[in-house]
Every structure is written in structure tokens, then in C-alpha cells.
Amino acid sequence: MGTYQSEALDALGDPTRRAIFERLGRGPCAVGELAAELPVSRPAVSQHLKVLKQAGLVVDEAAGTRRIYRLNPAGIEVLRTYFTHFWSTAMSAFRDEVNKPARTGEPEEQS
């Protein structure tokens, strides 16, 4: 797994960061708005956003005196690619296991 994918998965391992990520999935938002919706302080939200940004999952832009955060499509694409590959590999392994000849536990007869 690449570093970018690992950082993104690690970042989403925290429930508060997942909540922020999911909220940003509904649309861009400022830190204060996020903090108002979560049971954590504004400085804590800022720290969580910093981790999500370092992981490539969110981007921000200045809007006057505020910073508006939104999901980063490139970061989401990396996760989607990772999970698609993971799913395909898992399903291939499952198919291969299902298609194996059944073993009866008895030795085969030899001619």
C-alpha cells in the first residue's frame, strides 16, 4: 500500500476525523461551522483538518478571514482505487476457492 493511501486510511481511523470527512462530503464548510456540529472545540477541529489535509483528503481556500474546507477529489480517488483493487483481489480469491475441486478426505485410487 502506498504512503498516500496509508496516510488517508490512518487519518480516517479517528472517529472525529471521519465525522469531519463525512460532513465535508455534504459540502464545503468553515472550521467554526464544523465545530458547531461536533462535540469538540474549534482548535481540535483545526488539528483534525490539518491531519486530513496532510493525508490529501481535504483542501482549503481563503474566503475573507475564514478558511473553507472541502473534500479533495484526488485524495478520494486514491482511496476509491485502493478499495476497488482490494475488493477485486478479495473476490478473485473467493472465486478461486469456490472453484477448487472438492476434497473428500480419502486418498485417490491409483491405476
N, CA, C and O atoms as a GROMACS GRO file, in nm:
protein
  444
    1MET      N    1   0.085  -0.117   0.000
    1MET     CA    2   0.000   0.000   0.000
    1MET      C    3   0.090   0.123   0.000
    1MET      O    4   0.186   0.129   0.076
    2GLY      N    5   0.059   0.220  -0.084
    2GLY     CA    6   0.138   0.342  -0.092
    2GLY      C    7   0.122   0.428   0.030
    2GLY      O    8   0.025   0.415   0.105
    3THR      N    9   0.217   0.516   0.050
    3THR     CA   10   0.215   0.605   0.166
    3THR      C   11   0.091   0.692   0.167
    3THR      O   12   0.029   0.712   0.272
    4TYR      N   13   0.054   0.745   0.051
    4TYR     CA   14  -0.062   0.833   0.040
    4TYR      C   15  -0.187   0.760   0.086
    4TYR      O   16  -0.269   0.815   0.160
    5GLN      N   17  -0.203   0.634   0.043
    5GLN     CA   18  -0.320   0.555   0.082
    5GLN      C   19  -0.315   0.528   0.232
    5GLN      O   20  -0.416   0.538   0.302
    6SER      N   21  -0.197   0.493   0.282
    6SER     CA   22  -0.181   0.462   0.423
    6SER      C   23  -0.215   0.583   0.509
    6SER      O   24  -0.284   0.570   0.610
    7GLU      N   25  -0.166   0.699   0.470
    7GLU     CA   26  -0.195   0.821   0.547
    7GLU      C   27  -0.345   0.851   0.546
    7GLU      O   28  -0.401   0.890   0.648
    8ALA      N   29  -0.408   0.832   0.432
    8ALA     CA   30  -0.552   0.858   0.422
    8ALA      C   31  -0.630   0.762   0.511
    8ALA      O   32  -0.721   0.803   0.582
    9LEU      N   33  -0.595   0.635   0.506
    9LEU     CA   34  -0.665   0.537   0.590
    9LEU      C   35  -0.639   0.563   0.738
    9LEU      O   36  -0.730   0.554   0.820
   10ASP      N   37  -0.514   0.596   0.772
   10ASP     CA   38  -0.482   0.629   0.911
   10ASP      C   39  -0.562   0.751   0.957
   10ASP      O   40  -0.615   0.753   1.069
   11ALA      N   41  -0.570   0.852   0.871
   11ALA     CA   42  -0.643   0.974   0.907
   11ALA      C   43  -0.790   0.944   0.934
   11ALA      O   44  -0.850   1.001   1.025
   12LEU      N   45  -0.847   0.854   0.856
   12LEU     CA   46  -0.989   0.821   0.874
   12LEU      C   47  -1.012   0.721   0.987
   12LEU      O   48  -1.126   0.686   1.016
   13GLY      N   49  -0.905   0.676   1.048
   13GLY     CA   50  -0.917   0.583   1.161
   13GLY      C   51  -0.971   0.649   1.287
   13GLY      O   52  -1.016   0.581   1.379
   14ASP      N   53  -0.967   0.781   1.291
   14ASP     CA   54  -1.017   0.855   1.407
   14ASP      C   55  -1.164   0.891   1.384
   14ASP      O   56  -1.199   0.945   1.279
   15PRO      N   57  -1.251   0.863   1.481
   15PRO     CA   58  -1.394   0.888   1.461
   15PRO      C   59  -1.428   1.035   1.436
   15PRO      O   60  -1.517   1.065   1.356
   16THR      N   61  -1.358   1.127   1.501
   16THR     CA   62  -1.386   1.269   1.479
   16THR      C   63  -1.345   1.310   1.338
   16THR      O   64  -1.417   1.385   1.272
   17ARG      N   65  -1.230   1.262   1.291
   17ARG     CA   66  -1.189   1.294   1.155
   17ARG      C   67  -1.284   1.234   1.053
   17ARG      O   68  -1.314   1.295   0.950
   18ARG      N   69  -1.333   1.112   1.081
   18ARG     CA   70  -1.432   1.052   0.990
   18ARG      C   71  -1.558   1.138   0.986
   18ARG      O   72  -1.616   1.158   0.880
   19ALA      N   73  -1.601   1.188   1.102
   19ALA     CA   74  -1.721   1.273   1.107
   19ALA      C   75  -1.700   1.402   1.027
   19ALA      O   76  -1.790   1.446   0.957
   20ILE      N   77  -1.582   1.461   1.038
   20ILE     CA   78  -1.550   1.581   0.961
   20ILE      C   79  -1.550   1.548   0.812
   20ILE      O   80  -1.608   1.621   0.732
   21PHE      N   81  -1.485   1.439   0.776
   21PHE     CA   82  -1.478   1.395   0.637
   21PHE      C   83  -1.618   1.373   0.581
   21PHE      O   84  -1.649   1.419   0.471
   22GLU      N   85  -1.702   1.305   0.656
   22GLU     CA   86  -1.839   1.278   0.612
   22GLU      C   87  -1.920   1.407   0.600
   22GLU      O   88  -1.999   1.423   0.507
   23ARG      N   89  -1.899   1.499   0.694
   23ARG     CA   90  -1.969   1.628   0.687
   23ARG      C   91  -1.927   1.705   0.562
   23ARG      O   92  -2.011   1.763   0.494
   24LEU      N   93  -1.797   1.705   0.532
   24LEU     CA   94  -1.749   1.775   0.413
   24LEU      C   95  -1.799   1.709   0.286
   24LEU      O   96  -1.802   1.772   0.180
   25GLY      N   97  -1.838   1.584   0.295
   25GLY     CA   98  -1.898   1.516   0.180
   25GLY      C   99  -2.032   1.577   0.141
   25GLY      O  100  -2.078   1.559   0.028
   26ARG      N  101  -2.094   1.649   0.233
   26ARG     CA  102  -2.221   1.717   0.204
   26ARG      C  103  -2.199   1.857   0.150
   26ARG      O  104  -2.294   1.922   0.105
   27GLY      N  105  -2.073   1.905   0.155
   27GLY     CA  106  -2.043   2.038   0.100
   27GLY      C  107  -1.935   2.108   0.181
   27GLY      O  108  -1.907   2.070   0.295
   28PRO      N  109  -1.875   2.210   0.121
   28PRO     CA  110  -1.768   2.286   0.186
   28PRO      C  111  -1.816   2.350   0.316
   28PRO      O  112  -1.934   2.378   0.334
   29CYS      N  113  -1.720   2.373   0.405
   29CYS     CA  114  -1.755   2.424   0.537
   29CYS      C  115  -1.634   2.493   0.601
   29CYS      O  116  -1.520   2.456   0.576
   30ALA      N  117  -1.661   2.593   0.683
   30ALA     CA  118  -1.557   2.661   0.759
   30ALA      C  119  -1.535   2.588   0.892
   30ALA      O  120  -1.620   2.512   0.936
   31VAL      N  121  -1.421   2.614   0.955
   31VAL     CA  122  -1.386   2.548   1.081
   31VAL      C  123  -1.493   2.573   1.188
   31VAL      O  124  -1.534   2.480   1.257
   32GLY      N  125  -1.538   2.697   1.200
   32GLY     CA  126  -1.638   2.730   1.301
   32GLY      C  127  -1.768   2.655   1.282
   32GLY      O  128  -1.831   2.612   1.379
   33GLU      N  129  -1.809   2.640   1.156
   33GLU     CA  130  -1.932   2.565   1.126
   33GLU      C  131  -1.915   2.418   1.163
   33GLU      O  132  -2.007   2.356   1.217
   34LEU      N  133  -1.798   2.362   1.133
   34LEU     CA  134  -1.772   2.223   1.169
   34LEU      C  135  -1.774   2.205   1.320
   34LEU      O  136  -1.833   2.110   1.372
   35ALA      N  137  -1.708   2.297   1.390
   35ALA     CA  138  -1.701   2.287   1.537
   35ALA      C  139  -1.840   2.297   1.600
   35ALA      O  140  -1.866   2.234   1.702
   36ALA      N  141  -1.928   2.375   1.540
   36ALA     CA  142  -2.064   2.389   1.593
   36ALA      C  143  -2.143   2.259   1.581
   36ALA      O  144  -2.237   2.236   1.657
   37GLU      N  145  -2.104   2.174   1.485
   37GLU     CA  146  -2.176   2.049   1.463
   37GLU      C  147  -2.114   1.930   1.536
   37GLU      O  148  -2.172   1.821   1.537
   38LEU      N  149  -1.998   1.950   1.597
   38LEU     CA  150  -1.926   1.839   1.660
   38LEU      C  151  -1.904   1.865   1.808
   38LEU      O  152  -1.903   1.981   1.852
   39PRO      N  153  -1.887   1.759   1.886
   39PRO     CA  154  -1.864   1.775   2.030
   39PRO      C  155  -1.716   1.800   2.065
   39PRO      O  156  -1.667   1.751   2.166
   40VAL      N  157  -1.645   1.876   1.980
   40VAL     CA  158  -1.505   1.910   2.005
   40VAL      C  159  -1.485   2.059   1.981
   40VAL      O  160  -1.567   2.124   1.915
   41SER      N  161  -1.377   2.112   2.036
   41SER     CA  162  -1.350   2.255   2.025
   41SER      C  163  -1.305   2.294   1.885
   41SER      O  164  -1.267   2.209   1.804
   42ARG      N  165  -1.312   2.422   1.857
   42ARG     CA  166  -1.266   2.474   1.728
   42ARG      C  167  -1.117   2.443   1.707
   42ARG      O  168  -1.081   2.399   1.597
   43PRO      N  169  -1.028   2.463   1.807
   43PRO     CA  170  -0.888   2.426   1.787
   43PRO      C  171  -0.870   2.277   1.757
   43PRO      O  172  -0.782   2.240   1.678
   44ALA      N  173  -0.952   2.191   1.819
   44ALA     CA  174  -0.944   2.047   1.792
   44ALA      C  175  -0.985   2.018   1.648
   44ALA      O  176  -0.922   1.936   1.582
   45VAL      N  177  -1.089   2.084   1.600
   45VAL     CA  178  -1.133   2.065   1.461
   45VAL      C  179  -1.021   2.108   1.367
   45VAL      O  180  -0.994   2.040   1.268
   46SER      N  181  -0.956   2.220   1.399
   46SER     CA  182  -0.844   2.267   1.316
   46SER      C  183  -0.733   2.163   1.310
   46SER      O  184  -0.675   2.141   1.203
   47GLN      N  185  -0.703   2.101   1.422
   47GLN     CA  186  -0.597   1.998   1.423
   47GLN      C  187  -0.638   1.876   1.341
   47GLN      O  188  -0.557   1.820   1.268
   48HIS      N  189  -0.764   1.836   1.352
   48HIS     CA  190  -0.813   1.724   1.273
   48HIS      C  191  -0.809   1.757   1.124
   48HIS      O  192  -0.774   1.672   1.042
   49LEU      N  193  -0.845   1.880   1.088
   49LEU     CA  194  -0.840   1.922   0.948
   49LEU      C  195  -0.697   1.922   0.896
   49LEU      O  196  -0.672   1.890   0.780
   50LYS      N  197  -0.604   1.959   0.982
   50LYS     CA  198  -0.462   1.958   0.943
   50LYS      C  199  -0.420   1.816   0.906
   50LYS      O  200  -0.350   1.796   0.806
   51VAL      N  201  -0.460   1.717   0.985
   51VAL     CA  202  -0.426   1.577   0.957
   51VAL      C  203  -0.492   1.532   0.826
   51VAL      O  204  -0.427   1.468   0.743
   52LEU      N  205  -0.618   1.566   0.807
   52LEU     CA  206  -0.689   1.530   0.685
   52LEU      C  207  -0.625   1.596   0.562
   52LEU      O  208  -0.617   1.536   0.455
   53LYS      N  209  -0.580   1.719   0.579
   53LYS     CA  210  -0.515   1.789   0.469
   53LYS      C  211  -0.380   1.725   0.437
   53LYS      O  212  -0.347   1.706   0.320
   54GLN      N  213  -0.302   1.692   0.539
   54GLN     CA  214  -0.173   1.626   0.517
   54GLN      C  215  -0.191   1.491   0.449
   54GLN      O  216  -0.104   1.447   0.374
   55ALA      N  217  -0.303   1.426   0.475
   55ALA     CA  218  -0.332   1.295   0.414
   55ALA      C  219  -0.388   1.311   0.272
   55ALA      O  220  -0.411   1.212   0.203
   56GLY      N  221  -0.408   1.434   0.229
   56GLY     CA  222  -0.457   1.458   0.094
   56GLY      C  223  -0.607   1.442   0.078
   56GLY      O  224  -0.656   1.435  -0.035
   57LEU      N  225  -0.680   1.437   0.188
   57LEU     CA  226  -0.825   1.414   0.179
   57LEU      C  227  -0.907   1.542   0.172
   57LEU      O  228  -1.020   1.540   0.124
   58VAL      N  229  -0.852   1.653   0.219
   58VAL     CA  230  -0.923   1.781   0.212
   58VAL      C  231  -0.829   1.888   0.159
   58VAL      O  232  -0.707   1.878   0.168
   59VAL      N  233  -0.889   1.991   0.104
   59VAL     CA  234  -0.817   2.112   0.062
   59VAL      C  235  -0.890   2.231   0.123
   59VAL      O  236  -1.006   2.221   0.163
   60ASP      N  237  -0.821   2.342   0.129
   60ASP     CA  238  -0.883   2.462   0.184
   60ASP      C  239  -0.851   2.582   0.097
   60ASP      O  240  -0.757   2.582   0.018
   61GLU      N  241  -0.934   2.685   0.114
   61GLU     CA  242  -0.911   2.809   0.043
   61GLU      C  243  -0.958   2.924   0.131
   61GLU      O  244  -1.050   2.910   0.212
   62ALA      N  245  -0.893   3.038   0.115
   62ALA     CA  246  -0.929   3.156   0.192
   62ALA      C  247  -1.058   3.215   0.136
   62ALA      O  248  -1.078   3.222   0.015
   63ALA      N  249  -1.143   3.256   0.227
   63ALA     CA  250  -1.266   3.327   0.191
   63ALA      C  251  -1.280   3.440   0.292
   63ALA      O  252  -1.345   3.425   0.396
   64GLY      N  253  -1.219   3.553   0.261
   64GLY     CA  254  -1.215   3.662   0.357
   64GLY      C  255  -1.123   3.624   0.472
   64GLY      O  256  -1.006   3.592   0.451
   65THR      N  257  -1.175   3.627   0.592
   65THR     CA  258  -1.096   3.591   0.711
   65THR      C  259  -1.111   3.444   0.748
   65THR      O  260  -1.049   3.398   0.844
   66ARG      N  261  -1.192   3.373   0.674
   66ARG     CA  262  -1.215   3.231   0.705
   66ARG      C  263  -1.144   3.142   0.605
   66ARG      O  264  -1.107   3.185   0.496
   67ARG      N  265  -1.126   3.017   0.645
   67ARG     CA  266  -1.076   2.915   0.554
   67ARG      C  267  -1.191   2.817   0.532
   67ARG      O  268  -1.252   2.768   0.627
   68ILE      N  269  -1.219   2.791   0.407
   68ILE     CA  270  -1.326   2.698   0.371
   68ILE      C  271  -1.261   2.566   0.330
   68ILE      O  272  -1.172   2.563   0.245
   69TYR      N  273  -1.307   2.459   0.392
   69TYR     CA  274  -1.253   2.325   0.364
   69TYR      C  275  -1.352   2.248   0.279
   69TYR      O  276  -1.474   2.261   0.294
   70ARG      N  277  -1.297   2.166   0.190
   70ARG     CA  278  -1.378   2.079   0.104
   70ARG      C  279  -1.299   1.950   0.081
   70ARG      O  280  -1.178   1.947   0.100
   71LEU      N  281  -1.369   1.846   0.039
   71LEU     CA  282  -1.301   1.721   0.008
   71LEU      C  283  -1.211   1.740  -0.114
   71LEU      O  284  -1.243   1.817  -0.205
   72ASN      N  285  -1.101   1.668  -0.115
   72ASN     CA  286  -1.007   1.671  -0.226
   72ASN      C  287  -1.039   1.553  -0.318
   72ASN      O  288  -1.016   1.438  -0.279
   73PRO      N  289  -1.091   1.579  -0.438
   73PRO     CA  290  -1.126   1.468  -0.529
   73PRO      C  291  -1.009   1.374  -0.558
   73PRO      O  292  -1.029   1.254  -0.573
   74ALA      N  293  -0.888   1.428  -0.566
   74ALA     CA  294  -0.771   1.342  -0.594
   74ALA      C  295  -0.747   1.244  -0.479
   74ALA      O  296  -0.715   1.128  -0.502
   75GLY      N  297  -0.761   1.291  -0.356
   75GLY     CA  298  -0.743   1.204  -0.240
   75GLY      C  299  -0.850   1.097  -0.232
   75GLY      O  300  -0.822   0.983  -0.196
   76ILE      N  301  -0.972   1.133  -0.265
   76ILE     CA  302  -1.082   1.037  -0.264
   76ILE      C  303  -1.062   0.934  -0.374
   76ILE      O  304  -1.094   0.816  -0.356
   77GLU      N  305  -1.009   0.976  -0.488
   77GLU     CA  306  -0.983   0.883  -0.598
   77GLU      C  307  -0.878   0.780  -0.558
   77GLU      O  308  -0.888   0.663  -0.595
   78VAL      N  309  -0.778   0.822  -0.481
   78VAL     CA  310  -0.676   0.727  -0.434
   78VAL      C  311  -0.741   0.621  -0.346
   78VAL      O  312  -0.711   0.502  -0.359
   79LEU      N  313  -0.829   0.663  -0.256
   79LEU     CA  314  -0.899   0.566  -0.170
   79LEU      C  315  -0.990   0.475  -0.253
   79LEU      O  316  -0.994   0.354  -0.230
   80ARG      N  317  -1.062   0.533  -0.348
   80ARG     CA  318  -1.151   0.452  -0.431
   80ARG      C  319  -1.072   0.347  -0.508
   80ARG      O  320  -1.114   0.232  -0.517
   81THR      N  321  -0.960   0.386  -0.563
   81THR     CA  322  -0.875   0.293  -0.638
   81THR      C  323  -0.825   0.181  -0.547
   81THR      O  324  -0.824   0.064  -0.585
   82TYR      N  325  -0.784   0.219  -0.427
   82TYR     CA  326  -0.734   0.120  -0.330
   82TYR      C  327  -0.844   0.018  -0.296
   82TYR      O  328  -0.820  -0.102  -0.300
   83PHE      N  329  -0.963   0.067  -0.265
   83PHE     CA  330  -1.071  -0.024  -0.226
   83PHE      C  331  -1.122  -0.106  -0.344
   83PHE      O  332  -1.161  -0.222  -0.327
   84THR      N  333  -1.121  -0.049  -0.463
   84THR     CA  334  -1.160  -0.126  -0.582
   84THR      C  335  -1.062  -0.241  -0.605
   84THR      O  336  -1.104  -0.354  -0.632
   85HIS      N  337  -0.934  -0.212  -0.593
   85HIS     CA  338  -0.832  -0.316  -0.609
   85HIS      C  339  -0.846  -0.422  -0.499
   85HIS      O  340  -0.839  -0.542  -0.525
   86PHE      N  341  -0.865  -0.376  -0.375
   86PHE     CA  342  -0.882  -0.467  -0.262
   86PHE      C  343  -1.002  -0.558  -0.286
   86PHE      O  344  -0.992  -0.680  -0.267
   87TRP      N  345  -1.115  -0.500  -0.326
   87TRP     CA  346  -1.237  -0.577  -0.350
   87TRP      C  347  -1.217  -0.678  -0.462
   87TRP      O  348  -1.258  -0.793  -0.450
   88SER      N  349  -1.155  -0.634  -0.572
   88SER     CA  350  -1.132  -0.724  -0.685
   88SER      C  351  -1.044  -0.841  -0.647
   88SER      O  352  -1.070  -0.955  -0.685
   89THR      N  353  -0.939  -0.813  -0.570
   89THR     CA  354  -0.848  -0.918  -0.526
   89THR      C  355  -0.920  -1.016  -0.433
   89THR      O  356  -0.905  -1.138  -0.446
   90ALA      N  357  -0.998  -0.963  -0.340
   90ALA     CA  358  -1.071  -1.049  -0.247
   90ALA      C  359  -1.173  -1.136  -0.321
   90ALA      O  360  -1.186  -1.254  -0.291
   91MET      N  361  -1.243  -1.078  -0.416
   91MET     CA  362  -1.343  -1.154  -0.490
   91MET      C  363  -1.278  -1.260  -0.579
   91MET      O  364  -1.333  -1.369  -0.596
   92SER      N  365  -1.162  -1.229  -0.636
   92SER     CA  366  -1.090  -1.328  -0.717
   92SER      C  367  -1.046  -1.446  -0.631
   92SER      O  368  -1.056  -1.562  -0.672
   93ALA      N  369  -0.996  -1.416  -0.512
   93ALA     CA  370  -0.954  -1.522  -0.420
   93ALA      C  371  -1.073  -1.608  -0.379
   93ALA      O  372  -1.063  -1.730  -0.370
   94PHE      N  373  -1.186  -1.544  -0.356
   94PHE     CA  374  -1.308  -1.616  -0.320
   94PHE      C  375  -1.352  -1.707  -0.436
   94PHE      O  376  -1.384  -1.824  -0.415
   95ARG      N  377  -1.352  -1.653  -0.557
   95ARG     CA  378  -1.389  -1.731  -0.676
   95ARG      C  379  -1.297  -1.852  -0.692
   95ARG      O  380  -1.342  -1.963  -0.718
   96ASP      N  381  -1.166  -1.828  -0.676
   96ASP     CA  382  -1.069  -1.938  -0.689
   96ASP      C  383  -1.094  -2.046  -0.584
   96ASP      O  384  -1.082  -2.165  -0.613
   97GLU      N  385  -1.127  -2.005  -0.464
   97GLU     CA  386  -1.152  -2.102  -0.357
   97GLU      C  387  -1.279  -2.182  -0.386
   97GLU      O  388  -1.282  -2.303  -0.365
   98VAL      N  389  -1.382  -2.116  -0.433
   98VAL     CA  390  -1.509  -2.183  -0.464
   98VAL      C  391  -1.491  -2.282  -0.579
   98VAL      O  392  -1.555  -2.387  -0.582
   99ASN      N  393  -1.407  -2.248  -0.673
   99ASN     CA  394  -1.390  -2.332  -0.791
   99ASN      C  395  -1.288  -2.444  -0.773
   99ASN      O  396  -1.264  -2.520  -0.866
  100LYS      N  397  -1.227  -2.455  -0.657
  100LYS     CA  398  -1.133  -2.565  -0.633
  100LYS      C  399  -1.210  -2.696  -0.630
  100LYS      O  400  -1.324  -2.700  -0.584
  101PRO      N  401  -1.148  -2.803  -0.681
  101PRO     CA  402  -1.216  -2.933  -0.673
  101PRO      C  403  -1.237  -2.972  -0.526
  101PRO      O  404  -1.153  -2.946  -0.440
  102ALA      N  405  -1.350  -3.032  -0.501
  102ALA     CA  406  -1.382  -3.074  -0.365
  102ALA      C  407  -1.291  -3.188  -0.323
  102ALA      O  408  -1.260  -3.277  -0.402
  103ARG      N  409  -1.248  -3.185  -0.199
  103ARG     CA  410  -1.166  -3.294  -0.145
  103ARG      C  411  -1.254  -3.377  -0.052
  103ARG      O  412  -1.327  -3.323   0.032
  104THR      N  413  -1.247  -3.508  -0.068
  104THR     CA  414  -1.330  -3.596   0.013
  104THR      C  415  -1.258  -3.642   0.138
  104THR      O  416  -1.320  -3.696   0.230
  105GLY      N  417  -1.130  -3.620   0.143
  105GLY     CA  418  -1.054  -3.666   0.258
  105GLY      C  419  -1.000  -3.807   0.241
  105GLY      O  420  -0.919  -3.853   0.322
  106GLU      N  421  -1.045  -3.879   0.134
  106GLU     CA  422  -0.997  -4.013   0.107
  106GLU      C  423  -0.891  -4.007  -0.002
  106GLU      O  424  -0.902  -3.927  -0.095
  107PRO      N  425  -0.789  -4.091   0.009
  107PRO     CA  426  -0.687  -4.091  -0.098
  107PRO      C  427  -0.744  -4.136  -0.230
  107PRO      O  428  -0.831  -4.224  -0.235
  108GLU      N  429  -0.696  -4.077  -0.338
  108GLU     CA  430  -0.743  -4.113  -0.472
  108GLU      C  431  -0.691  -4.250  -0.508
  108GLU      O  432  -0.580  -4.288  -0.470
  109GLU      N  433  -0.772  -4.325  -0.585
  109GLU     CA  434  -0.729  -4.457  -0.633
  109GLU      C  435  -0.627  -4.439  -0.743
  109GLU      O  436  -0.638  -4.348  -0.825
  110GLN      N  437  -0.529  -4.525  -0.746
  110GLN     CA  438  -0.428  -4.518  -0.850
  110GLN      C  439  -0.446  -4.638  -0.943
  110GLN      O  440  -0.477  -4.747  -0.897
  111SER      N  441  -0.428  -4.619  -1.074
  111SER     CA  442  -0.444  -4.727  -1.169
  111SER      C  443  -0.317  -4.801  -1.191
  111SER      O  444  -0.313  -4.896  -1.269
   0.00000   0.00000   0.00000
